[in-house]
C-alpha cells in the first residue's frame, strides 16, 4: 500500500491520530495525490461532511431579526 493510499484511508475512517502520525513521519504526503487526483485536504473535507451530517433542517442559520417576529 502506498503512503498516500494509507493516508487517504485513515482520513476516510476519521482516525486523526493516525493522520497526525503519518504526516509527522512523511510530511510530503500532505501534498500527495492518489491515482484519481484526490488530495488529503479534499478527502478530509469530504469525510468530515460524511461524518457530521445533520438531520434535515438542522444547522440552518436564522436570519438576523427573525427571532420573535
C-alpha positions in Angstrom: 0.0 0.0 0.0 1.4 3.4 -0.9 1.7 6.2 1.6 -0.9 8.3 0.0 -3.4 5.4 -0.1 -2.8 4.7 3.5 -3.2 8.4 4.4 -6.5 8.7 2.5 -7.7 5.5 4.1 -7.2 6.8 7.7 -8.7 10.1 6.7 -11.8 8.4 5.4 -12.1 6.4 8.7 -11.7 9.6 10.7 -8.6 8.4 12.6 -7.0 11.7 13.4 -4.2 10.2 15.5 -3.1 8.0 12.5 -3.3 11.1 10.2 -1.1 13.1 12.6 1.4 10.2 12.9 1.6 9.6 9.1 2.1 13.3 8.3 4.7 13.7 11.1 6.7 10.8 9.6 6.1 11.7 5.9 5.2 15.5 5.6 5.4 15.2 1.8 2.2 13.2 1.9 0.3 16.5 2.7 0.7 17.5 -1.0 0.4 14.0 -2.5 -2.5 12.9 -4.7 -4.0 9.5 -5.4 -4.4 8.0 -8.9 -7.7 9.9 -9.3 -6.2 13.2 -8.3 -7.7 13.4 -4.8 -5.7 15.3 -2.2 -5.7 14.7 1.5 -7.4 18.1 2.0 -10.2 17.2 -0.4 -10.6 13.8 1.2 -10.7 15.2 4.7 -13.3 17.8 3.7 -15.5 15.1 2.1 -15.0 12.7 5.1 -15.9 15.5 7.5 -19.2 16.1 5.7 -20.0 12.4 5.7 -19.2 12.1 9.5 -21.0 15.2 10.5 -24.2 15.3 8.6 -27.1 17.0 10.4 -30.7 15.9 10.1 -32.7 17.8 7.6 -33.4 21.3 8.8 -30.7 21.3 11.4 -27.8 23.7 11.3 -29.6 26.3 9.2 -28.9 29.9 10.3 -31.7 32.1 11.3 -31.9 35.4 9.5 -30.9 38.4 11.6 -34.0 40.0 13.1 -36.2 36.9 12.6 -36.3 36.0 16.3 -39.6 36.9 18.0 -41.1 38.1 14.8 
